[in-house]
Amino acid sequence: MTITEEATVTSKGQITIPKRIRDALDLEAGTDVEFELDDDGGLRLRRKRPAMDRLRDVQRTLSRHDVDLEAMRRESKRAWSSLDDGRST
């Protein structure tokens, strides 16, 4: 189903999301959303998924490609640790 609505950008860069679109996405006041701009200029608006859900998706994708997640975690921890060491000196 495609819904087409119009809106106007205010001088502060704000847009009111039309009611039909808010209803279709089940957006209420306080709902976090994210925008995705495609190379061709297309724009997507969607409800923002919780960070843990997104991380689980990344984990599933990496595990399908035979990536050692524990090695990545250890390397990340070492890298962050070295940054902390550099700041304290």
N, CA, C and O atoms as CSV, one atom per row, in Angstrom:
chain,resi,resn,atom,element,x,y,z
A,1,MET,N,N,0.842,-1.172,0.000
A,1,MET,CA,C,0.000,0.000,0.000
A,1,MET,C,C,0.893,1.243,0.000
A,1,MET,O,O,1.780,1.367,0.845
A,2,THR,N,N,0.677,2.121,-0.899
A,2,THR,CA,C,1.401,3.378,-0.976
A,2,THR,C,C,0.506,4.499,-0.488
A,2,THR,O,O,-0.646,4.618,-0.906
A,3,ILE,N,N,1.042,5.316,0.396
A,3,ILE,CA,C,0.325,6.491,0.890
A,3,ILE,C,C,1.127,7.710,0.465
A,3,ILE,O,O,2.326,7.793,0.730
A,4,THR,N,N,0.483,8.630,-0.178
A,4,THR,CA,C,1.133,9.870,-0.589
A,4,THR,C,C,0.455,11.028,0.114
A,4,THR,O,O,-0.760,11.202,0.019
A,5,GLU,N,N,1.244,11.813,0.818
A,5,GLU,CA,C,0.751,12.996,1.515
A,5,GLU,C,C,1.750,14.118,1.295
A,5,GLU,O,O,2.909,13.866,0.964
A,6,GLU,N,N,1.316,15.333,1.475
A,6,GLU,CA,C,2.186,16.488,1.337
A,6,GLU,C,C,2.362,17.160,2.684
A,6,GLU,O,O,1.486,17.096,3.547
A,7,ALA,N,N,3.507,17.807,2.852
A,7,ALA,CA,C,3.784,18.578,4.059
A,7,ALA,C,C,4.720,19.716,3.665
A,7,ALA,O,O,5.326,19.685,2.594
A,8,THR,N,N,4.834,20.700,4.515
A,8,THR,CA,C,5.688,21.857,4.257
A,8,THR,C,C,6.754,21.932,5.333
A,8,THR,O,O,6.468,21.747,6.516
A,9,VAL,N,N,7.971,22.199,4.926
A,9,VAL,CA,C,9.072,22.380,5.866
A,9,VAL,C,C,8.993,23.796,6.429
A,9,VAL,O,O,8.880,24.765,5.679
A,10,THR,N,N,9.052,23.907,7.759
A,10,THR,CA,C,9.016,25.228,8.399
A,10,THR,C,C,10.389,25.879,8.333
A,10,THR,O,O,11.360,25.256,7.905
A,11,SER,N,N,10.463,27.125,8.757
A,11,SER,CA,C,11.743,27.841,8.760
A,11,SER,C,C,12.750,27.189,9.713
A,11,SER,O,O,13.954,27.413,9.589
A,12,LYS,N,N,12.269,26.396,10.649
A,12,LYS,CA,C,13.144,25.685,11.586
A,12,LYS,C,C,13.485,24.272,11.091
A,12,LYS,O,O,14.124,23.500,11.806
A,13,GLY,N,N,13.062,23.942,9.880
A,13,GLY,CA,C,13.361,22.627,9.325
A,13,GLY,C,C,12.454,21.523,9.830
A,13,GLY,O,O,12.786,20.344,9.713
A,14,GLN,N,N,11.328,21.887,10.385
A,14,GLN,CA,C,10.411,20.898,10.939
A,14,GLN,C,C,9.300,20.571,9.947
A,14,GLN,O,O,8.903,21.398,9.126
A,15,ILE,N,N,8.817,19.345,10.051
A,15,ILE,CA,C,7.701,18.879,9.223
A,15,ILE,C,C,6.722,18.160,10.138
A,15,ILE,O,O,7.128,17.370,10.989
A,16,THR,N,N,5.454,18.428,9.966
A,16,THR,CA,C,4.437,17.655,10.661
A,16,THR,C,C,4.150,16.423,9.817
A,16,THR,O,O,3.793,16.535,8.644
A,17,ILE,N,N,4.307,15.247,10.418
A,17,ILE,CA,C,4.022,14.008,9.693
A,17,ILE,C,C,2.507,13.897,9.571
A,17,ILE,O,O,1.801,13.900,10.579
A,18,PRO,N,N,2.003,13.800,8.340
A,18,PRO,CA,C,0.552,13.729,8.157
A,18,PRO,C,C,-0.072,12.573,8.941
A,18,PRO,O,O,0.534,11.514,9.104
A,19,LYS,N,N,-1.289,12.801,9.418
A,19,LYS,CA,C,-1.987,11.838,10.273
A,19,LYS,C,C,-2.095,10.458,9.647
A,19,LYS,O,O,-1.877,9.458,10.331
A,20,ARG,N,N,-2.422,10.378,8.378
A,20,ARG,CA,C,-2.556,9.058,7.733
A,20,ARG,C,C,-1.249,8.272,7.821
A,20,ARG,O,O,-1.267,7.054,8.001
A,21,ILE,N,N,-0.127,8.956,7.697
A,21,ILE,CA,C,1.173,8.285,7.771
A,21,ILE,C,C,1.496,7.936,9.221
A,21,ILE,O,O,1.997,6.844,9.490
A,22,ARG,N,N,1.219,8.845,10.163
A,22,ARG,CA,C,1.423,8.531,11.588
A,22,ARG,C,C,0.606,7.319,11.981
A,22,ARG,O,O,1.097,6.437,12.686
A,23,ASP,N,N,-0.629,7.269,11.533
A,23,ASP,CA,C,-1.489,6.129,11.858
A,23,ASP,C,C,-0.952,4.838,11.247
A,23,ASP,O,O,-0.925,3.801,11.909
A,24,ALA,N,N,-0.526,4.900,9.992
A,24,ALA,CA,C,-0.027,3.706,9.307
A,24,ALA,C,C,1.234,3.156,9.976
A,24,ALA,O,O,1.448,1.944,10.007
A,25,LEU,N,N,2.074,4.061,10.516
A,25,LEU,CA,C,3.313,3.640,11.180
A,25,LEU,C,C,3.145,3.486,12.689
A,25,LEU,O,O,4.094,3.140,13.393
A,26,ASP,N,N,1.940,3.744,13.179
A,26,ASP,CA,C,1.648,3.692,14.611
A,26,ASP,C,C,2.607,4.592,15.391
A,26,ASP,O,O,3.194,4.172,16.389
A,27,LEU,N,N,2.758,5.822,14.929
A,27,LEU,CA,C,3.634,6.801,15.574
A,27,LEU,C,C,2.825,7.647,16.538
A,27,LEU,O,O,1.784,8.201,16.184
A,28,GLU,N,N,3.319,7.736,17.754
A,28,GLU,CA,C,2.693,8.578,18.762
A,28,GLU,C,C,3.731,9.581,19.249
A,28,GLU,O,O,4.917,9.447,18.948
A,29,ALA,N,N,3.295,10.572,19.991
A,29,ALA,CA,C,4.227,11.556,20.550
A,29,ALA,C,C,5.308,10.828,21.344
A,29,ALA,O,O,5.007,9.956,22.159
A,30,GLY,N,N,6.556,11.188,21.104
A,30,GLY,CA,C,7.667,10.568,21.811
A,30,GLY,C,C,8.276,9.366,21.116
A,30,GLY,O,O,9.306,8.854,21.554
A,31,THR,N,N,7.652,8.905,20.034
A,31,THR,CA,C,8.186,7.766,19.296
A,31,THR,C,C,9.453,8.187,18.560
A,31,THR,O,O,9.461,9.202,17.864
A,32,ASP,N,N,10.528,7.406,18.714
A,32,ASP,CA,C,11.764,7.679,17.984
A,32,ASP,C,C,11.630,7.160,16.561
A,32,ASP,O,O,11.163,6.043,16.336
A,33,VAL,N,N,12.043,7.980,15.609
A,33,VAL,CA,C,12.003,7.590,14.197
A,33,VAL,C,C,13.388,7.801,13.597
A,33,VAL,O,O,14.227,8.497,14.168
A,34,GLU,N,N,13.612,7.196,12.453
A,34,GLU,CA,C,14.857,7.430,11.732
A,34,GLU,C,C,14.543,7.675,10.270
A,34,GLU,O,O,13.561,7.168,9.727
A,35,PHE,N,N,15.405,8.467,9.648
A,35,PHE,CA,C,15.279,8.809,8.239
A,35,PHE,C,C,16.411,8.122,7.490
A,35,PHE,O,O,17.537,8.048,7.982
A,36,GLU,N,N,16.110,7.627,6.314
A,36,GLU,CA,C,17.136,7.042,5.449
A,36,GLU,C,C,17.022,7.682,4.079
A,36,GLU,O,O,15.986,7.586,3.422
A,37,LEU,N,N,18.094,8.338,3.653
A,37,LEU,CA,C,18.137,9.006,2.359
A,37,LEU,C,C,18.915,8.134,1.381
A,37,LEU,O,O,20.094,7.852,1.598
A,38,ASP,N,N,18.255,7.706,0.301
A,38,ASP,CA,C,18.888,6.880,-0.719
A,38,ASP,C,C,19.724,7.745,-1.648
A,38,ASP,O,O,19.549,8.962,-1.709
A,39,ASP,N,N,20.633,7.102,-2.370
A,39,ASP,CA,C,21.471,7.815,-3.336
A,39,ASP,C,C,20.637,8.510,-4.408
A,39,ASP,O,O,21.044,9.544,-4.939
A,40,ASP,N,N,19.479,7.950,-4.726
A,40,ASP,CA,C,18.639,8.539,-5.774
A,40,ASP,C,C,17.711,9.633,-5.248
A,40,ASP,O,O,16.869,10.140,-5.988
A,41,GLY,N,N,17.863,10.003,-3.960
A,41,GLY,CA,C,17.048,11.072,-3.386
A,41,GLY,C,C,15.783,10.597,-2.704
A,41,GLY,O,O,15.022,11.406,-2.173
A,42,GLY,N,N,15.547,9.296,-2.710
A,42,GLY,CA,C,14.381,8.751,-2.017
A,42,GLY,C,C,14.578,8.822,-0.509
A,42,GLY,O,O,15.694,8.651,-0.020
A,43,LEU,N,N,13.527,9.067,0.212
A,43,LEU,CA,C,13.594,9.203,1.660
A,43,LEU,C,C,12.650,8.206,2.302
A,43,LEU,O,O,11.493,8.082,1.900
A,44,ARG,N,N,13.151,7.497,3.303
A,44,ARG,CA,C,12.324,6.557,4.064
A,44,ARG,C,C,12.247,7.040,5.500
A,44,ARG,O,O,13.241,7.488,6.071
A,45,LEU,N,N,11.074,6.946,6.071
A,45,LEU,CA,C,10.850,7.254,7.480
A,45,LEU,C,C,10.343,5.983,8.118
A,45,LEU,O,O,9.410,5.359,7.610
A,46,ARG,N,N,10.949,5.591,9.229
A,46,ARG,CA,C,10.455,4.396,9.910
A,46,ARG,C,C,10.669,4.542,11.409
A,46,ARG,O,O,11.493,5.326,11.880
A,47,ARG,N,N,9.905,3.769,12.116
A,47,ARG,CA,C,10.044,3.708,13.567
A,47,ARG,C,C,11.441,3.169,13.866
A,47,ARG,O,O,11.874,2.187,13.263
A,48,LYS,N,N,12.135,3.806,14.787
A,48,LYS,CA,C,13.488,3.376,15.130
A,48,LYS,C,C,13.422,2.105,15.967
A,48,LYS,O,O,12.680,2.021,16.945
A,49,ARG,N,N,14.205,1.134,15.565
A,49,ARG,CA,C,14.244,-0.132,16.296
A,49,ARG,C,C,15.203,-0.015,17.473
A,49,ARG,O,O,16.213,0.683,17.386
A,50,PRO,N,N,14.897,-0.686,18.559
A,50,PRO,CA,C,15.796,-0.643,19.722
A,50,PRO,C,C,17.208,-1.113,19.349
A,50,PRO,O,O,17.379,-1.993,18.505
A,51,ALA,N,N,18.202,-0.517,19.983
A,51,ALA,CA,C,19.601,-0.814,19.665
A,51,ALA,C,C,19.917,-2.301,19.800
A,51,ALA,O,O,20.647,-2.849,18.974
A,52,MET,N,N,19.390,-2.957,20.812
A,52,MET,CA,C,19.681,-4.389,20.998
A,52,MET,C,C,19.116,-5.218,19.845
A,52,MET,O,O,19.744,-6.191,19.429
A,53,ASP,N,N,17.958,-4.857,19.328
A,53,ASP,CA,C,17.404,-5.570,18.171
A,53,ASP,C,C,18.316,-5.408,16.962
A,53,ASP,O,O,18.562,-6.366,16.229
A,54,ARG,N,N,18.821,-4.183,16.755
A,54,ARG,CA,C,19.721,-3.943,15.624
A,54,ARG,C,C,21.026,-4.706,15.790
A,54,ARG,O,O,21.559,-5.245,14.820
A,55,LEU,N,N,21.547,-4.754,17.023
A,55,LEU,CA,C,22.779,-5.502,17.272
A,55,LEU,C,C,22.587,-6.996,17.041
A,55,LEU,O,O,23.478,-7.667,16.520
A,56,ARG,N,N,21.428,-7.514,17.428
A,56,ARG,CA,C,21.158,-8.940,17.174
A,56,ARG,C,C,21.130,-9.233,15.672
A,56,ARG,O,O,21.608,-10.279,15.233
A,57,ASP,N,N,20.575,-8.318,14.893
A,57,ASP,CA,C,20.576,-8.486,13.436
A,57,ASP,C,C,21.997,-8.510,12.895
A,57,ASP,O,O,22.322,-9.328,12.034
A,58,VAL,N,N,22.842,-7.620,13.396
A,58,VAL,CA,C,24.245,-7.593,12.964
A,58,VAL,C,C,24.922,-8.906,13.337
A,58,VAL,O,O,25.654,-9.487,12.536
A,59,GLN,N,N,24.672,-9.367,14.556
A,59,GLN,CA,C,25.269,-10.623,15.004
A,59,GLN,C,C,24.845,-11.786,14.108
A,59,GLN,O,O,25.679,-12.606,13.725
A,60,ARG,N,N,23.571,-11.864,13.776
A,60,ARG,CA,C,23.088,-12.940,12.891
A,60,ARG,C,C,23.751,-12.860,11.517
A,60,ARG,O,O,24.152,-13.877,10.951
A,61,THR,N,N,23.863,-11.641,10.988
A,61,THR,CA,C,24.486,-11.469,9.671
A,61,THR,C,C,25.945,-11.896,9.701
A,61,THR,O,O,26.404,-12.614,8.813
A,62,LEU,N,N,26.673,-11.456,10.722
A,62,LEU,CA,C,28.089,-11.808,10.815
A,62,LEU,C,C,28.285,-13.305,11.012
A,62,LEU,O,O,29.208,-13.889,10.442
A,63,SER,N,N,27.428,-13.931,11.811
A,63,SER,CA,C,27.587,-15.367,12.062
A,63,SER,C,C,27.356,-16.188,10.792
A,63,SER,O,O,27.913,-17.276,10.649
A,64,ARG,N,N,26.547,-15.681,9.879
A,64,ARG,CA,C,26.333,-16.393,8.603
A,64,ARG,C,C,27.546,-16.300,7.692
A,64,ARG,O,O,27.670,-17.067,6.737
A,65,HIS,N,N,28.439,-15.366,7.983
A,65,HIS,CA,C,29.622,-15.170,7.147
A,65,HIS,C,C,30.888,-15.651,7.847
A,65,HIS,O,O,31.990,-15.207,7.523
A,66,ASP,N,N,30.728,-16.557,8.806
A,66,ASP,CA,C,31.853,-17.190,9.494
A,66,ASP,C,C,32.803,-16.151,10.105
A,66,ASP,O,O,34.022,-16.263,9.976
A,67,VAL,N,N,32.232,-15.142,10.770
A,67,VAL,CA,C,33.020,-14.117,11.441
A,67,VAL,C,C,33.139,-14.509,12.916
A,67,VAL,O,O,32.146,-14.879,13.542
A,68,ASP,N,N,34.339,-14.430,13.464
A,68,ASP,CA,C,34.577,-14.760,14.864
A,68,ASP,C,C,34.187,-13.559,15.731
A,68,ASP,O,O,34.967,-12.620,15.892
A,69,LEU,N,N,32.992,-13.601,16.276
A,69,LEU,CA,C,32.486,-12.473,17.062
A,69,LEU,C,C,33.282,-12.261,18.341
A,69,LEU,O,O,33.472,-11.122,18.769
A,70,GLU,N,N,33.752,-13.343,18.957
A,70,GLU,CA,C,34.553,-13.196,20.177
A,70,GLU,C,C,35.870,-12.492,19.876
A,70,GLU,O,O,36.320,-11.657,20.661
A,71,ALA,N,N,36.490,-12.821,18.751
A,71,ALA,CA,C,37.743,-12.148,18.368
A,71,ALA,C,C,37.474,-10.667,18.112
A,71,ALA,O,O,38.278,-9.818,18.496
A,72,MET,N,N,36.355,-10.353,17.469
A,72,MET,CA,C,36.009,-8.953,17.234
A,72,MET,C,C,35.791,-8.225,18.557
A,72,MET,O,O,36.223,-7.084,18.721
A,73,ARG,N,N,35.127,-8.881,19.492
A,73,ARG,CA,C,34.869,-8.276,20.806
A,73,ARG,C,C,36.187,-7.998,21.535
A,73,ARG,O,O,36.370,-6.920,22.101
A,74,ARG,N,N,37.107,-8.976,21.520
A,74,ARG,CA,C,38.396,-8.787,22.186
A,74,ARG,C,C,39.180,-7.643,21.547
A,74,ARG,O,O,39.752,-6.810,22.250
A,75,GLU,N,N,39.205,-7.603,20.217
A,75,GLU,CA,C,39.928,-6.547,19.509
A,75,GLU,C,C,39.315,-5.173,19.803
A,75,GLU,O,O,40.031,-4.190,19.996
A,76,SER,N,N,37.996,-5.122,19.834
A,76,SER,CA,C,37.311,-3.866,20.142
A,76,SER,C,C,37.655,-3.407,21.553
A,76,SER,O,O,37.912,-2.226,21.785
A,77,LYS,N,N,37.659,-4.343,22.487
A,77,LYS,CA,C,37.981,-4.004,23.874
A,77,LYS,C,C,39.412,-3.476,23.976
A,77,LYS,O,O,39.669,-2.505,24.687
A,78,ARG,N,N,40.357,-4.127,23.254
A,78,ARG,CA,C,41.745,-3.659,23.245
A,78,ARG,C,C,41.849,-2.248,22.654
A,78,ARG,O,O,42.556,-1.393,23.187
A,79,ALA,N,N,41.137,-2.018,21.548
A,79,ALA,CA,C,41.189,-0.709,20.892
A,79,ALA,C,C,40.643,0.382,21.802
A,79,ALA,O,O,41.248,1.448,21.916
A,80,TRP,N,N,39.504,0.133,22.455
A,80,TRP,CA,C,38.932,1.130,23.357
A,80,TRP,C,C,39.836,1.347,24.567
A,80,TRP,O,O,39.969,2.469,25.056
A,81,SER,N,N,40.449,0.280,25.043
A,81,SER,CA,C,41.349,0.387,26.179
A,81,SER,C,C,42.551,1.261,25.837
A,81,SER,O,O,42.984,2.070,26.657
A,82,SER,N,N,43.086,1.101,24.637
A,82,SER,CA,C,44.237,1.914,24.239
A,82,SER,C,C,43.843,3.379,24.100
A,82,SER,O,O,44.655,4.263,24.370
A,83,LEU,N,N,42.610,3.648,23.681
A,83,LEU,CA,C,42.149,5.045,23.615
A,83,LEU,C,C,42.073,5.640,25.013
A,83,LEU,O,O,42.482,6.780,25.231
A,84,ASP,N,N,41.545,4.862,25.967
A,84,ASP,CA,C,41.462,5.340,27.347
A,84,ASP,C,C,42.846,5.610,27.917
A,84,ASP,O,O,43.049,6.603,28.615
A,85,ASP,N,N,43.811,4.722,27.619
A,85,ASP,CA,C,45.180,4.912,28.110
A,85,ASP,C,C,45.781,6.187,27.552
A,85,ASP,O,O,46.488,6.902,28.262
A,86,GLY,N,N,45.509,6.481,26.285
A,86,GLY,CA,C,46.050,7.677,25.647
A,86,GLY,C,C,45.483,8.960,26.214
A,86,GLY,O,O,46.164,9.986,26.206
A,87,ARG,N,N,44.268,8.933,26.702
A,87,ARG,CA,C,43.637,10.136,27.257
A,87,ARG,C,C,44.119,10.456,28.654
A,87,ARG,O,O,44.120,11.615,29.068
A,88,SER,N,N,44.527,9.437,29.377
A,88,SER,CA,C,44.900,9.670,30.777
A,88,SER,C,C,46.320,10.177,30.924
A,88,SER,O,O,46.715,10.577,32.019
A,89,THR,N,N,47.106,10.171,29.841
A,89,THR,CA,C,48.493,10.642,29.952
A,89,THR,C,C,48.617,12.082,29.560
A,89,THR,O,O,49.715,12.639,29.594
